[in-house]
Amino acid sequence: MSEPRFQRRKEDRPAEITEAALAAFAENGYAATRVEEVAKRAGVSKGLLYLYFKTKEDLFKAVIRSFVVPRISHLSANLDESELGAEEFIRGPFLSFIKTIPDSPIRIVFRLMIAEGHKHPDLTAYYWSNVVTRGLAMLRKLIARGVANGEFKKTAVDDFPQLLISPVLFSMLWKTLFEKYDPIDSDRFMETHIDTLLAYIKLEHRAGDSL
């Protein structure tokens, strides 16, 4: 009986360390976080932590893999499997997804990248390769689907799919800097942005046109 419990505990350790790292980074920032503190938060020795993560950079990359990449991957898989039209997907799964971001661990990682990413180009490159490029590829696929099935006209959004995610970035910046002065309803803000963007890109069908 004791061996299986120990085995499960051992298997849980990387996730527990990663959660502790996220909390430490959120509280202290990347540069000021010490590996010893992360180990203490996780309830493990510094030596044991180094068995799983060789450097603090490895820890931060693990945070990205654990708390950011799966969310992007899940939405991308949802898009590939969905039979919804592009507008339905944007108003449904996509909007539901982006509404969760400002209060998710992604917000913490985003804040750290803005504040300290320029000092740590390897981490910025890692985030670009594993998060940003995947997100942009998914957004381009979504817009292209709308154009291909006659929902959307070709617009500048084809070249700037970042416009779909821009209200999320704004909401996170606002909540980080100005929330205590003027709280923002980020859900309504995103809904309004999506309504405005869709009004711009939707193809107007004239009477008699086939859909």
Buried (B, 14 or more C-beta within 10 A) or exposed (E): EEEEEEEEEEEEBBEBBBBBBBBBBBEEEBEEBEBEBBBBBBEBEEEEBBEBBEEBBEBBBBBBBBBBBEBBBEBBEBBEEBEBBBBEBBBBBBBEBBBEBBEBBBBBBBBBBEEBBEEBEEBBEBBBEBBBEBBBEBBBBBBBBBBEEBBBBEBEBBEEBEBBBBBBBBBBBBBBEEEEEEEBEBBEBBBEBBEEBBEEBBBEEEEEEEE
